[in-house]
Amino acid sequence: MNRIRAPHIVSLVRTAIGLALLAGGPAFAGDLTVKLHGVRAQTGLIKAAVVDSQEAWNGKAAPVQADGVPAQADEASFTFKDLKPGSYAVMITHDENGNGKLDTNVLGMPLEGYGFSNNPQVMRKPTWDEARFEITATGAAIDIDLR
């Protein structure tokens, strides 16, 4: 009968623990903190979506993470956990009247608050490249001014 010697058991245990630590969670993931400024109404729901591709930016894929908070002050914040390092963009909408959509005028211009990462100064939805930023393994923090 083969017997496993004590040094071999210690080595096997160390290997198993190392593999468990590697597989056990997002070891190379960071958090994203988004701080919003200029919330103009303390009603309704502020929604944030984090996307990681041009397809998701264009609505052809789901966001990586999304969240919503009630508007209660002129500022709000979100924290998105465990995002892998890479390129991301954030879209914010403030459904001020709680009807489940971003209201627009007859020309399609938003009547309720909205914003994007990098705060691009454009009179249209910014492109993926205009809103894109990088998240590292240590995370990131961005500020978005609502319009």
Beta strands, then each sheet from edge to edge (+ up, - down):
strand 1: 30-37
strand 2: 45-51
strand 3: 65-70
strand 4: 75-83
strand 5: 86-95
strand 6: 114-116
strand 7: 133-135
strand 8: 140-145
sheet 1: 4+ 1- 8-
sheet 2: 3+ 2- 5+ 6-
sheet 3: 3+ 2- 5+ 7-
end
